[in-house]
Amino acid sequence: APVAVLFTGVWRAHDAFVLRGVFARVGAALSFREMALARAATYPWMVVSFDLANVALVAGLRRNRGVAVASLSAAMLAHYACDLVALATVASAGSLAADGTVATALRPILLGLAAVASAVLISARLGVARFGRGKLAAAVAGFRAQDLLRLVALRGVFYASFALFVWLTLPCFGLEVPFLDVLARMPLVQSIAALPISPGGIGTAQAAMLALFSGFGPASSWLAYSLVYGLTLVLLRLPIGFAVWGRNAFDAPRGA
């Protein structure tokens, strides 16, 4: 619990710092405090779906800051694209250094995904800058190459920190896994859990963790860990989100 409390605070600050920079590029200038409150107000939605939380964030900015939808959409597209590159890169680095048959099998897949994601991001940036038309293209073109690289690096730090959180808390359930093996697998678990096919990743996160960490301990321990860590983060985030709603944060849903 103390580790979860610490990391929840760190992730909130990190998310606010990253999103503040992303939205600033499209004309939505917020202070760090405002962005932290805005993200916190989406935590109740995040329990249902990470994508739904981002929709709530964009809707709040549109309603209260008057920023064009095209600009906000461009910001989120850049965020998602850089996030994919960061996820694949961090997981690839972990797989290169980790041992085991699963890490070996994941290695070419992750390296390929990192290469493809990077190529798509570069191609999209060049294509929009040269041939793009319209408000959305203009907003995307507003992201400089250094902005995108910075975003990839910051999202990479997030995935590495989440792997560190898992590695530090696994011994509570009698599970011992080398950090690099956790680093190679947890970004994939997170991406699968974020798929909008189950509320809060219930079921998908557990299935991914059981499959990717097989051989590192009893399946029952992994199932228990995945359920408890997910529930712990929910229980820590919900009070924060509802407290911000109560203060009428600028992006809290109307009537909440």
C-alpha positions in Angstrom: 0.0 0.0 0.0 2.7 2.6 0.8 4.4 1.8 -2.5 1.1 2.1 -4.4 0.4 5.5 -2.7 3.8 6.8 -3.6 3.6 5.7 -7.3 0.1 6.9 -7.7 1.3 10.4 -6.7 4.3 10.2 -9.0 2.2 9.0 -12.0 -0.4 11.8 -11.5 2.4 14.4 -11.5 4.1 12.8 -14.5 0.8 12.6 -16.4 0.0 16.2 -15.6 3.5 17.3 -16.8 3.3 15.4 -20.0 -0.3 16.4 -20.9 0.4 20.0 -20.1 3.1 20.1 -22.7 1.0 18.2 -25.2 -2.0 20.5 -25.0 0.2 23.7 -24.8 1.3 22.9 -28.4 -2.3 23.3 -29.6 -3.2 26.4 -27.7 -4.6 24.9 -24.5 -2.3 26.5 -21.9 -2.8 25.2 -18.4 -0.8 25.5 -15.3 0.7 22.3 -13.8 -1.9 22.5 -11.0 -4.8 22.9 -13.4 -3.6 20.0 -15.5 -3.2 17.8 -12.4 -6.8 18.6 -11.4 -8.0 18.0 -14.9 -6.5 14.6 -15.1 -7.6 13.7 -11.6 -11.2 14.5 -12.6 -11.0 11.7 -15.2 -10.0 9.0 -12.7 -13.6 7.7 -12.2 -13.9 7.3 -15.9 -10.5 5.6 -16.1 -11.9 2.8 -13.9 -14.2 2.0 -16.9 -11.8 2.7 -19.7 -8.6 4.7 -20.3 -9.9 5.9 -23.6 -13.2 7.1 -22.0 -11.1 9.1 -19.5 -9.2 10.8 -22.3 -12.5 11.6 -24.0 -13.7 13.2 -20.8 -10.5 15.2 -20.6 -10.8 16.5 -24.2 -14.5 17.3 -23.6 -13.6 19.3 -20.5 -11.0 21.3 -22.3 -13.3 22.0 -25.2 -16.1 23.1 -23.0 -14.1 25.2 -20.5 -11.2 26.5 -22.6 -12.9 26.8 -26.0 -10.1 25.0 -27.8 -11.0 23.7 -31.2 -11.8 20.0 -31.4 -9.4 19.5 -34.2 -6.6 20.9 -32.1 -7.4 18.7 -29.1 -7.7 15.7 -31.4 -4.3 16.4 -32.9 -2.8 16.6 -29.4 -4.3 13.2 -28.4 -3.2 11.6 -31.7 0.4 12.8 -31.1 0.1 11.4 -27.5 -1.2 8.0 -28.6 1.4 7.7 -31.4 4.3 8.6 -29.1 2.9 6.3 -26.4 3.0 3.4 -28.8 6.6 4.1 -29.8 7.6 4.4 -26.1 5.8 1.2 -25.1 7.4 -0.9 -27.9 10.8 0.6 -27.3 10.8 0.0 -23.5 9.4 -3.5 -23.9 12.0 -4.2 -26.6 14.9 -3.1 -24.4 13.6 -5.4 -21.6 13.3 -8.3 -24.0 16.8 -7.8 -25.3 18.3 -8.1 -21.8 15.9 -10.7 -20.3 16.3 -14.4 -20.4 13.8 -17.1 -21.0 11.8 -18.5 -23.9 9.0 -15.9 -23.6 11.5 -13.1 -23.8 13.2 -14.7 -26.8 9.9 -15.1 -28.5 8.8 -11.6 -27.8 12.1 -10.0 -28.9 11.5 -9.9 -32.7 7.8 -9.0 -32.3 8.6 -6.1 -30.0 11.6 -4.9 -32.1 9.3 -5.0 -35.2 6.6 -3.1 -33.4 9.0 -0.5 -32.2 10.4 0.0 -35.8 6.9 0.1 -37.4 5.6 2.5 -34.8 8.6 4.8 -35.2 8.3 4.7 -39.0 4.6 5.5 -38.8 5.2 8.4 -36.5 8.0 9.8 -38.7 6.0 9.3 -41.9 2.9 10.9 -40.5 4.9 13.9 -39.2 6.6 14.4 -42.6 3.5 13.8 -44.6 1.3 16.2 -42.6 4.0 18.9 -42.6 4.3 18.7 -46.4 1.0 17.7 -47.8 -1.5 18.1 -44.9 -4.5 20.4 -45.3 -7.2 21.4 -42.8 -7.3 22.3 -39.2 -6.4 18.8 -37.9 -3.3 18.6 -40.2 -2.3 22.1 -39.2 -2.5 21.2 -35.5 -0.5 18.0 -36.0 2.1 19.9 -37.9 2.5 22.2 -34.9 4.3 19.4 -33.1 8.0 19.7 -33.8 10.3 16.7 -34.1 11.9 17.6 -30.7 8.4 17.7 -29.1 7.6 14.2 -30.3 11.0 12.8 -29.2 10.5 14.4 -25.8 7.0 12.9 -25.5 8.4 9.4 -26.4 11.1 9.7 -23.8 8.6 10.8 -21.1 6.2 8.1 -21.9 9.1 5.6 -21.8 9.9 6.8 -18.3 6.3 6.1 -17.3 6.3 2.5 -18.6 9.7 1.9 -16.9 8.3 3.3 -13.6 5.2 1.0 -13.8 7.5 -2.0 -14.3 9.5 -0.8 -11.3 6.3 -0.6 -9.2 5.3 -4.2 -10.2 8.8 -5.5 -9.5 8.8 -3.9 -6.0 5.4 -5.3 -5.0 5.6 -8.8 -6.5 7.4 -10.2 -3.4 4.3 -9.4 -1.3 2.8 -12.4 -3.1 5.9 -14.6 -3.0 6.8 -13.9 -6.6 10.3 -13.2 -7.6 11.0 -11.9 -11.2 14.1 -10.2 -12.5 13.4 -6.6 -13.3 14.3 -6.8 -16.9 11.8 -9.6 -17.4 9.1 -7.4 -15.8 10.2 -4.5 -18.0 9.8 -6.7 -21.1 6.3 -7.8 -20.2 4.4 -5.2 -18.2 4.1 -2.6 -21.1 2.3 -5.4 -23.0 0.1 -6.2 -20.1 -0.8 -2.5 -19.7 -1.6 -2.2 -23.4 -3.8 -5.3 -23.4 -5.6 -4.1 -20.2 -6.3 -0.7 -21.9 -8.2 -2.3 -24.8 -11.8 -1.1 -24.7 -13.2 -4.6 -24.4 -13.7 -4.9 -20.7 -14.3 -2.4 -17.8 -11.1 -1.4 -16.2 -9.2 -4.2 -18.0 -10.9 -6.8 -15.8 -10.1 -10.2 -17.2 -7.8 -9.0 -20.0 -5.1 -7.8 -17.6 -5.3 -11.1 -15.7 -5.1 -13.2 -18.8 -2.2 -11.2 -20.2 -0.3 -11.4 -16.9 -0.9 -15.2 -16.6 0.3 -15.8 -20.2 3.3 -13.6 -20.2 4.6 -14.5 -16.7 4.0 -18.2 -16.8 7.0 -20.1 -15.4 7.7 -17.4 -12.7 5.4 -18.8 -10.1 2.0 -20.4 -9.4 -0.8 -19.1 -11.6 -2.9 -18.6 -8.5 -0.4 -16.1 -7.1 -0.3 -14.2 -10.4 -4.1 -14.1 -10.5 -4.2 -12.8 -6.9 -1.5 -10.2 -7.6 -3.1 -8.9 -10.8 -6.5 -8.5 -9.1 -5.1 -6.9 -6.0 -2.8 -4.4 -7.7 -5.6 -3.3 -10.1 -8.1 -2.9 -7.2 -5.5 -1.0 -5.1 -5.0 1.6 -7.9 -8.7 1.9 -8.3 -9.3 2.5 -4.6 -6.5 5.1 -4.5 -7.7 7.0 -7.6 -11.4 7.1 -7.1 -11.4 9.2 -3.9 -9.1 11.7 -5.7 -11.4 11.9 -8.7 -14.5 12.3 -6.7 -12.9 15.0 -4.5 -12.0 16.9 -7.6 -15.6 16.6 -8.9 -16.8 18.0 -5.6 -14.6 21.0 -6.1 -16.1 21.5 -9.6 -12.8 21.1 -11.4 -13.0 22.6 -14.9 -13.4 19.3 -16.7 -15.6 17.5 -14.2 -18.8 16.3 -16.0 -21.7 18.7 -15.6 -24.3 17.5 -13.1 -21.7 15.2 -11.4 
